[in-house]
Amino acid sequence: MSPIDYSRRVFCGQLTSADTGREVLLAGWVDAFRDHGGLLFIHLRDRSGIVQVVFSPEIGSTAVCQQAASLRAEYCIAVSGEVKPRLPGTENDHISTGTIEVMVKELAVLSESDALPFPISEKAMVAGAPSASLDHVTEDLRLQHRYLDLRRPSMRDHLIARHRIFQCARQFLDSRGFVEIETPMLTMSTPEGARDYLVPSRVHPGKFYALPQSPQLFKQLLMIGGMERYFQLARCFRDEDLRPNRQPEFTQIDIEASFIDEEFIYEMIEELAVRMFAVGGIELPRPFPRMTYAEAMDTTGSDRPDLRFGMRFVDVTDLFSQTQYSIFRQILQRGGRIKGINVQGQSDRLSKNVLQNEYAKEIVPSFGAKGMTWMRAEKGQLASNVVQFFSRGEQEALRARFGVADGDVLILIADPSHAVVTSALGQLRLHLANRLGLIPAGRFCPVWVTEFPLFEATEEGGVTSSHHPFTAPDRTDFDPRNVEELLALRSRAYDLVVNGEELGGGSIRINRRDLQRKIFDALGLSEEETMNRFGFFLRAFDFGAPPHGGLALGMDRTVSMILQTPSIREVIAFPKNRSAGCPLTGAPSTVKREQLAELGLLNLGGTDKLAGADTAENRVDHLSWVSRIGIAAGERAMMEEVLDQAEALASIATENAGKEEPIWGVVPVANRTRPGTRAQRSPLAETGQLLKSAPAVKGSYFKVASILE
Ligand code: ASP
């Protein structure tokens, strides 16, 4: 092929019948090929799409046709030729260019490809024919070759859609006067409830930056700095325990504004969400309903209520106040609650056997409740294994309260703890909805959850922030030492939940130093601790901090929901896998000693022991760990004795240091640890039995971990 003039290049996916007769230069990858004895068809793919190119001896030279015969999947090539309509009957309506093809005159192989670890092509060359599937490909293999995975049109589409959603958000926020500002990545710890990723400083040996869990403190400082409206597509880092659909690093649209209240946030974020979802063709219903935290917990058992389907909880505690049914009576005597759901019209699919043996015996206990009570409505009656214990009145009252019709199934959970009732019933509600297919596809139900408790109780009898400590309380006249009062406080926080997933959350913030101090007091942070951690931040409050508030939306999750992908990893170019590792680069990886030394990390912490380590660490365990040799329970007493003798010997050696002649040899052999016992070689050593379980043996030695070298 003559030198390629890329300025003439046109995009495969943009060709149409209107280009018929045009000479075009195309460049991309061989998506698929089909040899028709002399005629060779290729699907050529670039970022814009796919077009069929044809090598025919009537059009291209013999050399071109021969070269074409050697093309394989994912070769990177350029071709030039003429656009022609396809013959009737050979059109492919699965690709946008399916009515035309390009008759190739020239071909250049720009780069060859090895055989592929998994198929990339997603479009069959013949309309209707099946295309290769990734069903048997592990996600780690895809991530290891992510650059190939990204060539798959569906992955490409995800990333382009993500870009469009981000652009939409940027433009909208810009139009509302928000300014995009970057905040530091190397920073101080910000409390968001997770562990920090730490970055050691070479310039300040022994000191660390933290990667931001969120730009929370900086965005508030920007408000104090007078920026009034800020946003950022912020990368955040949280070292959390692994959970599905979490990534150690993730992207948030982080927003903060001054001189605003909750209504400003609700209106603006609704508009933003509606626009972003519209990019994916989804129309969110407006206005978004609002639910207090208490209401969400009471009726769905979750602070992330999924409102796509019914089965809201109904409290029936009062209906059983005089009950003869002993299980309920005992629970009510202990101050318990009884709540239930009506699974309408599902009795055909929830047999006695399923209700009793699966749900009552297995599934509900796994949700933390002792059991459940079920009743099926048949022929105007409630039927179950316990209904005979309920009075007529109780049965009538149940039917009325749940609005029962034949074919419904009532499920009740009773427990002395209200929290157990709501939590178990909430999990059961989701389980049944999924199992019975009660969640309508393509439905999106946003809801604002408001009035969260400001604090949660800790196991130590104190409190911790439910959101973060900068969230404004609903009132300020509380006593920071009165735990009961603290636990009754509500916060001015709000979460945006869609289909049972939290897309984001935020709050109106505290903007007065005395109130912030009071919150830290409540959290049990001393003045000194507060100043050490947040002194710089609190100081800013001394200079006219404006009222402000904001929110952050998790963008990986939002994009994944808009594109309806099975996991957030499908919308991230280079995600970590489920074990927080990167199969492509191998991160996280070990580093060289020199690097650690340069960072001052080798002797970090000196010989200081962590609090509690002394009691936790037994010297036998320590020795066992250092030597990587397991010690059986029966050997421990003997090991303790040997260690005592060794210590005694060491102290004799220390006392006598310098007084005695140094020993140059070890002959004759003496048993120093067991005086009076003659040293002898174990017969097991002779037979090789001794080293039988050693991890690696060389001659009559076994290898030890390098830590001892
Ligand atoms: N910083 C909070 C978070 O990341 C969001 C906010 O309060 O604006 O969850």
Residues whose N, C-alpha, C, O or C-beta is under 5 A from the ligand:
A	BS01	LIG	Q213 S214 Q216 I255 G505 G506 S507 G550 L551 A552
